[in-house]
Amino acid sequence: MKKLTIALLTGLMSASGWSACSYNFDATQAQISAVLPTLNPIKMVNLSNSKTQILLSSSQNTQYYLALSSDIANKKIALMNSNSYLLPKGDLNIPTTGTLAYELEIKTPLNLLYGEQITIGPLLAVGTSGSSNSSGIIASQYDSNNLGVVGYNNFQTSSSQNYATNVSGKNRIGVYFNQSTKNWGVIINGVNKGYVGHFDYAVDNYGFQFSVGTSGFTQSSPSIGKAVTVELITDKNLFEFVYPSGAKDICGNTI
């Protein structure tokens, strides 16, 4: 999945309009195919603006799925055509001071057979500062039992944190970052781990991007047709966790 992470980092997400702090993964299959032509990704089904899903199908080789915004897909394609490795600016403008938060929820089938694999991620949340600096968070879930959260600064990862996943098949991650101190923290299934990493830069925009990889599923697998869902929660009214005093959702609404 390292190849996919590097490729995706050059195409960070954007948001559409957000009267209630919403986010829209609205890129088309044609755009997604153009963003990662060597991996033949399939568009994740958009159940709502920011809730995506795939249905497991037979695939011995790794099948990649991707969700991103139409705006960032177009920016990514334009940068590729100009041989540029710069990150496109996310079009969700965010406050440059104070603590901001968002949540992610992952649901996967249980009791996979030997050799079957579902890799959630990288789930990217990255912003830019100026023309060349960037920072953010990359989350992932490997082999249904290992949840990882890592800090990101200018194509370098640091402050990696690993956690056991929930045996129910549902995992919810809360991420909060202080733009003033540049510290970031996580909440895993309701347990606040506190501040666990540091950014090099405060950013003035943000974007999100989802990917999923599957492999090892035969046509006779009992998991065929079962759903894998990945959801981004940006609206404070839909948050389940408690954040530091004065924290806001990424649209600037006080929690």
Steps between C-alpha positions, in 0.01 A plus 500: 500500500804732521477562124136600538578734793766688306277528195202624699696763691535703182123520459356617829134563534279797491157581629189620332260744663441434870208680655502233772873427469457224244748344260436344162695215342356566156777406256383287208640164393669669204676747729604228744641288218701799377638577847656153549515342154757233591289358786162483322304631803124463528283785627366439850122528513393832652215418741483863612726801462772354721402135555653254256461127445626204301347153466752219518552308176729216398854623447817297543718797408471830685206712389520869588204727575517877528283794609590865448342825393450599139685826558816338637486227237512769231784679678691174537460416131617847401810470721577157355473639148751774590735250673461687829524328838353791698191438708181667380350738752196361677195717446366469852637810670553442871584721801874549550479518881337290769408130512314331214350151487343239275408132530532188286294181522605168345279191472631170365363142489612258772639146475701532182647177366873430496663700220219756471612855561333839529729801535328826593714793397686705469222728623658838434424828674757755391522875450754736349683807624636734236602356166699197613445406866239253623399309811222271617397152613498162329281226651484135397370161610689185407390137524185594695690521829760774472403866494772752417511878519806692384596866469605642164730790413616572144490139376665376821310299759567507875336448838355164395246357745353148481190376680301178523171515314152433632392134480154611384635597158419869559771752583460873555794740508491856626780729387569844647783740428598830652593750230670726754729241667503264197436199724255228395315232693268205445201331658469128421156345554426753774837482677686832484871431445587867546743693284728248330677697225613835366462676165768714343244737350161652570290479184223722366319238292415133533392205293416130533551192289404136556638176359434130559685193375367142493655169398469124545121472464379200297156475344397251771601727790214568746615866506416563134239776475556624855557872550807693608414858594724796577344825619636848566315701766568873487180643649528567875138393549591147391811463718493222760812593696596775745776738388716759679315808622440753224560253216317553170410284204713565195249755371559712811182417693558469876428148628 
